[in-house]
Amino acid sequence: MPITKVKSEFKKLSDILDNDIIADECTAGDLKLVHDQFQEAILSRDPAKLIRDKKLTEQLLVFEESNPIVGKAIKDIMTALSGMGI
């Protein structure tokens, strides 16, 4: 069940990117990077290590301040991954 939650939350992040909800090109680029890093982590054999190495928590803090909707989507993914022990 937890992987279903991760996939659901990841889809929300993908939808934000696909629908051009982010008007600022720089923010959209940063979000694409975070999206790709999450995707890489989810597909890897050691997602916890990749998440630590990519410093996604630091990027989450930036998005929480600059774009609360995106920040919530990222936080929800991290919470779902945490629920899986990642």
C-alpha positions in Angstrom: 0.0 0.0 0.0 2.7 2.6 0.8 4.2 2.3 -2.8 0.7 3.2 -4.1 0.8 6.4 -2.0 4.3 7.3 -3.3 3.2 6.8 -6.9 0.0 8.8 -6.3 2.0 11.7 -4.8 4.7 11.5 -7.5 1.9 11.7 -10.1 0.7 15.0 -8.5 4.2 16.4 -8.9 4.4 15.2 -12.5 1.0 16.9 -13.2 2.2 20.2 -11.8 5.1 20.0 -14.3 3.0 18.8 -17.2 0.3 21.5 -16.8 2.8 24.4 -16.6 1.3 25.5 -13.3 4.7 27.1 -12.5 5.0 30.4 -14.3 8.6 31.1 -13.3 11.0 29.3 -15.7 13.7 29.0 -13.1 11.4 27.5 -10.5 10.0 25.1 -13.1 13.6 24.0 -13.9 14.4 23.4 -10.3 11.1 21.4 -9.9 12.0 19.3 -12.9 15.3 18.5 -11.3 13.6 17.5 -8.0 11.1 15.4 -10.0 13.9 13.6 -11.9 15.8 13.0 -8.6 12.7 11.5 -7.0 12.1 9.3 -10.0 15.7 8.1 -9.9 15.4 7.4 -6.2 12.2 5.5 -6.4 13.5 3.3 -9.2 16.9 2.7 -7.5 17.9 -0.2 -5.2 18.8 2.3 -2.4 16.3 5.2 -2.5 17.2 6.4 1.0 20.9 6.9 0.0 19.9 8.8 -3.2 17.5 11.0 -1.3 20.2 11.9 1.2 22.9 12.4 -1.5 20.6 14.6 -3.7 19.7 16.8 -0.6 16.1 16.7 -1.5 15.2 17.9 2.0 17.1 21.2 1.4 15.3 21.7 -1.9 12.0 21.0 -0.1 12.7 23.9 2.2 13.3 26.3 -0.8 10.0 25.2 -2.4 8.0 25.5 0.8 9.0 29.2 0.9 8.7 30.0 -2.7 5.8 27.8 -3.8 3.7 26.2 -1.1 1.7 24.0 -3.5 4.9 22.5 -4.9 6.4 22.3 -1.4 3.4 20.3 -0.2 3.6 17.9 -3.2 7.3 17.2 -2.4 6.7 16.9 1.3 3.9 14.4 0.6 6.2 12.3 -1.5 8.9 12.4 1.3 6.3 11.5 3.9 5.1 8.5 1.8 8.7 7.3 1.3 9.3 7.7 5.0 6.3 5.5 5.7 8.0 2.8 3.6 11.1 3.2 5.8 13.0 5.2 3.1 
